[in-house]
Amino acid sequence: MTDASMDSAPTKGRLTTVDARTKKRNAAEKRFKAYGLVAIMIGLFFLVVLAVSILRSGLPAFTQAEVRVEFTLTQAQFDEAESQMLKTKAYENLFIAALQSQLEERGLDVSFDPAAIERLLGKTGSTIREYFRENPDQIGTPVTFNLAASSRVDGYFKGRVTRDTVVDSRFLEETDLDLVDALADAGIIITAFNWNFITGSDSGVDNPGGAGIGVSVIGSFFMMLVVLALSLPIGVAASIYLEEFAPQNWFTDLIEVNISNLAAVPSIVFGILGLAVFIQFMHLPQSAPLVGGLVLTLMTLPTIIISTRASLKSVPPSIREAALGVGASKMQTVFHHVLPLAAPGILTGTIIGLAQALGETAPLLLIGMVGFIARAYPEGVVSGFIDPNSAMPAQIYTWAARADAGFYEKAWGGIIILLIFLLTMNIIAIILRRRFERRW
């Protein structure tokens, strides 16, 4: 065949030729990649919107309007106040006099009554009396008190309350804002970082400014210790037995099906189970992190078992065959070769299960771990497990259910702290995975 005849041969079927079907297939592939890219961009967009919404609504909870007043209580004033029937009222009058004196020193002539101070700061007399009774050596020396302003005053500084929207009530009157402006001009009212929100406890429904999440953080910490101490060894041991040692029969198939079904059971069902078994039958202390940890352990076990079995399956069979071939027993093969290679996946699944348990609310509410019972830090390790306490999700739910906008702001701030905990747990999972990861 001559070169001319080869050049004139039809080009259909050549590898270098792109026919219509190939063009259509390549176009479909490009469209699929574009759809995937669009889906990722939409997901990232909503993630950014969620993050911005949480930060915008929650960051104001980390600041608080405070009234800073330098107050000197003499021994004669202390003795006189303690001798009166209404002791806290006497201390409040002394505080108001000191506040009036500081305003006059700054050249501001503002008249106000004790009721206005109570609406702005709450019961200042009890705070001052408690301080000097606990610190008698401070009598006669200047003491600076940082008193949190009421939620309405705090909202006035944050733009949540304005003169146009304020309604005269027992919490705040429009004329009180003149005093607030005067105190702000004198530098007596300032906006400072709200450490009490991080370290404090829940407060009454009329005092959102004094509410904190610190005690609930401790409750969540003790609760997660129970979950980790129980779910990790039980879940890993059950997974190793089912995957490596259990015979394949109808009984093990039934167990596997039930484990998969338990992973999809609503969390409130575990709360009802914990209420019936741990509290009503076993008479364990109600609202205790110990009971909350037991309930969340039952809920977390299926997740840990499923993820651990998947990690064990991912180890190549050649590892087992090589270990058995050189004389290792079945136990040695599993614990010396298979389990170390599956450790990164096991740790990741455990952290994911713990993170899921940390954010659960419904089962904790059923066993009584509501937000308003968390009023004090536990006195020791044992009391941390058995004394009534709350958890971060329950505390956030309690704040969100209250009518005051200040509590709603605190709920968003609590979500930020909860997310920080979840991110910390995921970072730990990544570090541990990298630390124990082995390649074959």
C-alpha positions as CSV (number, residue, x, y, z in Angstrom):
1,M,0.0,0.0,0.0
2,T,1.4,3.4,-1.0
3,D,1.7,6.4,1.2
4,A,-1.0,8.2,-0.7
5,S,-3.5,5.4,-0.1
6,M,-2.6,5.5,3.6
7,D,-3.2,9.3,3.8
8,S,-6.6,8.9,2.1
9,A,-7.7,6.2,4.5
10,P,-10.7,7.1,6.7
11,T,-9.8,8.5,10.1
12,K,-12.7,6.8,12.0
13,G,-11.5,4.8,14.9
14,R,-8.1,6.3,15.4
15,L,-7.0,6.9,19.0
16,T,-5.9,10.5,18.2
17,T,-9.3,11.4,16.8
18,V,-12.0,12.8,19.1
19,D,-15.3,11.6,17.8
20,A,-18.8,12.9,18.8
21,R,-19.3,10.4,21.6
22,T,-16.0,11.2,23.1
23,K,-16.7,14.9,23.0
24,K,-20.1,14.3,24.6
25,R,-18.4,12.2,27.4
26,N,-15.7,14.7,28.0
27,A,-18.3,17.5,28.2
28,A,-20.4,15.5,30.7
29,E,-17.2,15.0,32.8
30,K,-16.5,18.7,32.8
31,R,-20.1,19.5,33.8
32,F,-19.8,17.0,36.7
33,K,-16.6,18.6,37.9
34,A,-18.3,22.0,37.6
35,Y,-21.3,20.7,39.6
36,G,-19.0,19.4,42.3
37,L,-17.1,22.7,42.5
38,V,-20.4,24.6,42.7
39,A,-21.6,22.3,45.5
40,I,-18.4,22.8,47.5
41,M,-18.6,26.6,47.0
42,I,-22.2,26.6,48.2
43,G,-21.3,24.5,51.3
44,L,-18.4,26.9,52.1
45,F,-20.7,29.9,51.6
46,F,-23.2,28.6,54.1
47,L,-20.4,27.6,56.5
48,V,-19.0,31.2,56.4
49,V,-22.5,32.6,56.9
50,L,-23.0,30.3,59.9
51,A,-19.6,31.2,61.4
52,V,-20.2,35.0,60.9
53,S,-23.7,34.7,62.4
54,I,-22.4,32.8,65.5
55,L,-19.5,35.3,66.0
56,R,-21.6,38.4,65.4
57,S,-24.3,37.2,67.9
58,G,-22.0,35.6,70.4
59,L,-18.9,37.8,70.8
60,P,-20.9,40.6,72.7
61,A,-21.4,38.0,75.5
62,F,-17.6,38.2,76.2
63,T,-17.8,41.9,77.0
64,Q,-19.8,43.5,79.9
65,A,-20.5,47.1,81.0
66,E,-19.0,47.6,84.4
67,V,-19.2,50.3,87.0
68,R,-15.8,50.9,88.7
69,V,-16.1,52.8,91.9
70,E,-13.3,53.3,94.5
71,F,-14.8,52.8,97.9
72,T,-13.3,53.3,101.3
73,L,-15.2,51.9,104.3
74,T,-14.0,53.1,107.7
75,Q,-14.3,51.0,110.8
76,A,-16.9,53.3,112.2
77,Q,-19.0,53.0,109.1
78,F,-18.7,49.2,109.2
79,D,-19.7,49.0,112.8
80,E,-22.7,51.4,112.2
81,A,-23.9,49.4,109.2
82,E,-23.7,46.1,111.0
83,S,-25.6,47.5,113.9
84,Q,-28.6,48.4,111.8
85,M,-31.6,46.1,111.0
86,L,-31.4,46.7,107.2
87,K,-27.6,46.1,106.9
88,T,-27.5,45.8,103.1
89,K,-29.4,49.0,102.7
90,A,-26.9,50.8,104.9
91,Y,-24.0,49.6,102.7
92,E,-25.9,50.6,99.6
93,N,-26.4,54.1,101.0
94,L,-22.6,54.3,101.6
95,F,-21.9,53.2,98.1
96,I,-24.3,55.8,96.6
97,A,-22.6,58.5,98.6
98,A,-19.2,57.4,97.3
99,L,-20.5,57.3,93.8
100,Q,-22.0,60.8,94.2
101,S,-18.6,62.1,95.5
102,Q,-16.7,60.7,92.5
103,L,-19.1,62.4,90.1
104,E,-18.7,65.7,91.9
105,E,-14.9,65.4,91.8
106,R,-15.2,65.1,88.0
107,G,-17.4,68.2,87.8
108,L,-20.7,66.4,87.1
109,D,-23.7,67.4,89.1
110,V,-26.2,64.5,88.6
111,S,-28.9,63.7,91.1
112,F,-30.2,60.2,91.4
113,D,-32.1,58.0,93.9
114,P,-31.2,54.6,95.3
115,A,-33.9,53.0,93.1
116,A,-32.0,54.1,90.0
117,I,-28.8,52.6,91.3
118,E,-30.6,49.3,92.0
119,R,-32.0,49.3,88.5
120,L,-28.5,49.9,87.0
121,L,-26.4,47.6,89.3
122,G,-28.8,45.4,91.2
123,K,-28.3,44.8,95.0
124,T,-24.9,46.5,95.5
125,G,-25.3,46.5,99.3
126,S,-25.1,42.7,99.7
127,T,-22.0,42.6,97.4
128,I,-20.1,45.2,99.4
129,R,-21.1,43.7,102.8
130,E,-20.1,40.2,101.8
131,Y,-16.7,41.5,100.5
132,F,-15.8,43.4,103.7
133,R,-17.0,40.5,106.0
134,E,-14.7,38.1,104.1
135,N,-11.8,40.7,104.0
136,P,-11.9,42.7,107.2
137,D,-8.3,43.7,106.6
138,Q,-9.5,45.9,103.7
139,I,-11.5,48.1,106.1
140,G,-10.0,51.6,106.0
141,T,-8.2,51.1,102.7
142,P,-9.4,52.2,99.2
143,V,-11.1,49.3,97.4
144,T,-12.1,49.4,93.7
145,F,-15.3,47.5,93.0
146,N,-16.1,46.3,89.5
147,L,-19.8,45.8,89.5
148,A,-21.5,44.4,86.4
149,A,-24.3,46.6,85.0
150,S,-27.8,45.3,84.5
151,S,-28.6,43.6,81.2
152,R,-30.6,46.7,80.0
153,V,-27.7,49.0,80.7
154,D,-25.3,46.6,79.0
155,G,-27.7,46.4,76.0
156,Y,-27.7,50.2,75.9
157,F,-23.9,50.2,75.4
158,K,-24.1,47.4,72.8
159,G,-27.0,49.0,70.8
160,R,-29.6,46.5,71.8
161,V,-31.5,49.1,73.9
162,T,-32.0,52.7,72.7
163,R,-33.9,55.7,74.1
164,D,-36.5,55.2,71.4
165,T,-37.2,51.5,72.4
166,V,-36.8,51.6,76.1
167,V,-40.0,51.2,78.1
168,D,-40.2,52.3,81.7
169,S,-40.3,49.3,84.0
170,R,-38.9,48.0,87.3
171,F,-35.8,47.1,85.3
172,L,-35.0,50.4,83.6
173,E,-36.5,53.8,83.1
174,E,-35.7,56.3,80.4
175,T,-34.4,58.9,82.9
176,D,-31.9,56.3,84.1
177,L,-30.1,56.6,80.8
178,D,-29.1,60.2,81.7
179,L,-27.3,58.8,84.7
180,V,-25.7,56.1,82.5
181,D,-24.5,58.8,80.1
182,A,-23.1,60.8,82.9
183,L,-21.3,57.8,84.4
184,A,-19.9,57.0,81.0
185,D,-18.6,60.5,80.5
186,A,-16.9,60.4,83.9
187,G,-15.2,57.1,83.0
188,I,-17.0,55.3,85.8
189,I,-18.9,52.9,83.4
190,I,-16.7,51.1,81.0
191,T,-16.9,48.1,78.7
192,A,-14.5,45.3,79.8
193,F,-13.8,41.7,79.0
194,N,-16.4,39.6,80.8
195,W,-14.4,37.0,82.7
196,N,-17.4,36.0,84.7
197,F,-19.0,34.6,81.6
198,I,-16.2,32.1,81.2
199,T,-15.7,31.3,84.9
200,G,-19.1,32.0,86.5
201,S,-22.2,30.1,87.1
202,D,-25.9,30.5,86.0
203,S,-27.9,33.3,87.6
204,G,-31.5,34.1,88.2
205,V,-33.9,35.0,85.4
206,D,-33.6,38.7,86.3
207,N,-29.8,38.8,86.1
208,P,-28.5,37.8,82.7
209,G,-25.4,40.0,83.2
210,G,-24.2,37.8,86.0
211,A,-24.7,34.5,84.2
212,G,-21.6,32.4,83.3
213,I,-20.9,29.1,81.8
214,G,-17.8,28.0,83.8
215,V,-19.6,25.6,86.2
216,S,-21.3,23.9,83.2
217,V,-17.9,23.5,81.5
218,I,-16.7,21.6,84.6
219,G,-19.9,19.5,84.5
220,S,-19.2,18.6,80.8
221,F,-15.6,17.8,81.6
222,F,-16.5,15.3,84.3
223,M,-19.2,13.9,82.2
224,M,-16.8,13.3,79.2
225,L,-14.3,11.6,81.6
226,V,-17.0,9.0,82.4
227,V,-17.8,8.6,78.7
228,L,-14.1,8.2,77.7
229,A,-13.3,5.8,80.6
230,L,-16.3,3.5,79.7
231,S,-16.9,3.8,76.0
232,L,-13.3,3.5,74.7
233,P,-12.3,0.2,76.4
234,I,-15.8,-1.4,76.1
235,G,-16.2,-0.3,72.5
236,V,-12.8,-1.4,71.3
237,A,-13.0,-4.7,73.2
238,A,-16.4,-5.5,71.6
239,S,-15.1,-4.5,68.2
240,I,-12.0,-6.7,68.4
241,Y,-14.1,-9.7,69.5
242,L,-16.7,-9.3,66.8
243,E,-14.2,-8.7,64.1
244,E,-11.4,-11.1,64.9
245,F,-12.6,-13.8,67.3
246,A,-16.4,-14.2,67.1
247,P,-17.8,-17.1,65.0
248,Q,-19.9,-16.2,62.0
249,N,-23.4,-17.4,62.9
250,W,-26.9,-16.1,63.3
251,F,-26.2,-14.8,66.8
252,T,-23.3,-12.6,65.9
253,D,-25.3,-11.4,62.8
254,L,-28.1,-10.4,65.2
255,I,-25.7,-8.5,67.4
256,E,-24.2,-6.6,64.4
257,V,-27.7,-5.6,63.1
258,N,-28.7,-4.3,66.5
259,I,-25.5,-2.3,66.9
260,S,-26.2,-0.7,63.5
261,N,-29.8,0.0,64.5
262,L,-28.7,1.5,67.9
263,A,-26.4,4.0,66.1
264,A,-29.6,5.5,64.5
265,V,-31.8,5.6,67.6
266,P,-32.8,9.2,68.6
267,S,-30.8,10.5,71.6
268,I,-33.9,11.2,73.6
269,V,-34.6,7.4,73.8
270,F,-31.3,6.9,75.6
271,G,-32.4,9.7,78.0
272,I,-35.5,7.8,78.8
273,L,-33.5,4.7,79.3
274,G,-31.1,6.4,81.6
275,L,-33.9,8.0,83.6
276,A,-35.6,4.6,84.1
277,V,-32.5,2.5,84.8
278,F,-29.9,4.7,86.4
279,I,-32.1,7.0,88.4
280,Q,-35.4,5.2,89.1
281,F,-34.1,1.6,89.4
282,M,-30.4,2.0,90.5
283,H,-31.1,5.2,92.5
284,L,-28.0,7.0,91.3
285,P,-27.8,10.8,92.1
286,Q,-30.1,12.8,89.8
287,S,-28.6,15.5,87.7
288,A,-25.0,14.2,88.4
289,P,-22.3,14.1,85.6
290,L,-21.9,10.4,86.5
291,V,-25.4,9.6,85.3
292,G,-25.0,11.9,82.3
293,G,-21.8,10.1,81.4
294,L,-23.5,6.7,81.7
295,V,-26.3,7.7,79.4
296,L,-24.0,9.2,76.8
297,T,-21.8,6.1,77.0
298,L,-24.7,4.0,75.9
299,M,-25.3,6.4,73.0
300,T,-21.7,6.6,72.0
301,L,-20.8,2.9,72.1
302,P,-22.5,2.0,68.7
303,T,-20.5,4.8,66.9
304,I,-17.2,3.6,68.4
305,I,-17.9,0.0,67.7
306,I,-18.8,0.6,64.0
307,S,-15.7,2.9,63.4
308,T,-13.4,0.5,65.2
309,R,-14.5,-2.4,63.2
310,A,-14.1,-0.4,60.0
311,S,-10.5,0.4,61.1
312,L,-9.8,-3.2,61.8
313,K,-11.1,-4.3,58.4
314,S,-8.9,-1.7,56.7
315,V,-5.7,-3.6,57.8
316,P,-4.6,-5.7,54.9
317,P,-5.1,-9.5,55.4
318,S,-1.4,-10.0,54.5
319,I,-0.5,-8.5,57.9
320,R,-2.4,-11.2,59.7
321,E,-1.2,-14.0,57.4
322,A,2.5,-12.9,57.8
323,A,2.2,-12.8,61.6
324,L,0.5,-16.2,61.7
325,G,3.1,-17.6,59.2
326,V,6.0,-16.8,61.5
327,G,4.3,-18.5,64.5
328,A,2.4,-15.8,66.2
329,S,-0.8,-16.7,68.0
330,K,-4.2,-15.3,67.1
331,M,-4.0,-13.0,70.2
332,Q,-0.5,-11.8,69.4
333,T,-1.5,-11.2,65.7
334,V,-4.3,-9.0,66.8
335,F,-2.7,-7.0,69.6
336,H,0.8,-6.8,68.3
337,H,0.2,-6.2,64.6
338,V,-3.4,-5.4,63.6
339,L,-4.4,-3.2,66.5
340,P,-1.4,-0.8,66.3
341,L,-2.1,-0.3,62.5
342,A,-5.8,0.3,63.2
343,A,-5.1,2.7,66.1
344,P,-5.4,6.0,64.1
345,G,-8.9,5.1,62.8
346,I,-10.0,3.9,66.3
347,L,-8.8,7.2,67.9
348,T,-10.6,9.2,65.2
349,G,-13.8,7.3,65.6
350,T,-13.6,7.7,69.4
351,I,-13.1,11.5,69.2
352,I,-16.0,11.8,66.8
353,G,-18.2,9.8,69.2
354,L,-17.1,12.0,72.1
355,A,-17.8,15.1,70.1
356,Q,-21.3,13.9,69.3
357,A,-21.9,13.2,72.9
358,L,-20.6,16.6,74.0
359,G,-23.3,18.3,72.0
360,E,-26.3,16.3,73.1
361,T,-29.0,18.0,75.0
362,A,-32.2,15.9,75.1
363,P,-30.9,13.0,77.2
364,L,-29.4,15.4,79.7
365,L,-32.6,17.3,80.1
366,L,-34.5,14.1,80.9
367,I,-32.1,13.1,83.7
368,G,-32.3,16.6,85.2
369,M,-29.0,18.2,84.1
370,V,-30.7,21.5,83.4
371,G,-28.9,24.8,83.4
372,F,-30.2,26.5,86.5
373,I,-28.9,23.9,88.9
374,A,-25.3,24.7,88.1
375,R,-24.7,27.3,90.7
376,A,-21.3,26.4,92.3
377,Y,-18.1,24.6,91.5
378,P,-17.7,21.1,92.9
379,E,-15.6,20.8,96.1
380,G,-13.5,17.9,94.9
381,V,-13.1,15.1,92.3
382,V,-15.7,12.8,93.8
383,S,-18.2,15.6,94.2
384,G,-17.6,16.6,90.6
385,F,-19.0,13.2,89.5
386,I,-21.9,12.9,91.9
387,D,-23.0,16.4,92.8
388,P,-25.8,18.0,90.7
389,N,-24.4,19.9,87.8
390,S,-25.3,20.9,84.3
391,A,-23.5,20.6,80.9
392,M,-22.8,23.2,78.2
393,P,-25.6,22.1,75.8
394,A,-28.2,22.1,78.6
395,Q,-27.0,25.5,79.8
396,I,-27.2,27.0,76.3
397,Y,-30.7,25.5,75.9
398,T,-31.8,27.0,79.2
399,W,-30.5,30.5,78.3
400,A,-32.1,30.3,74.8
401,A,-35.5,29.5,76.4
402,R,-35.5,32.6,78.6
403,A,-37.2,35.8,77.5
404,D,-34.5,38.3,78.2
405,A,-32.4,39.3,75.2
406,G,-29.3,39.2,77.4
407,F,-29.7,35.5,77.9
408,Y,-30.1,35.0,74.2
409,E,-26.8,36.7,73.8
410,K,-25.3,34.4,76.4
411,A,-26.6,31.4,74.5
412,W,-24.7,32.5,71.4
413,G,-21.6,33.0,73.5
414,G,-22.0,29.5,75.0
415,I,-22.1,28.1,71.4
416,I,-18.8,29.7,70.7
417,I,-17.2,28.0,73.8
418,L,-18.8,24.7,72.8
419,L,-17.4,24.9,69.3
420,I,-14.0,25.7,70.7
421,F,-14.2,22.5,72.7
422,L,-15.3,20.5,69.6
423,L,-12.4,22.0,67.6
424,T,-10.0,21.2,70.3
425,M,-11.1,17.6,70.4
426,N,-10.8,17.3,66.6
427,I,-7.3,18.8,66.7
428,I,-6.4,16.2,69.3
429,A,-7.8,13.5,67.0
430,I,-5.7,14.7,64.1
431,I,-2.5,14.9,66.2
432,L,-3.0,11.4,67.6
433,R,-3.8,10.1,64.2
434,R,-0.6,11.5,62.7
435,R,1.3,10.3,65.8
436,F,0.2,6.6,65.5
437,E,-0.2,6.4,61.8
438,R,1.8,3.7,60.1
439,R,2.1,3.0,56.4
440,W,2.3,-0.4,54.8
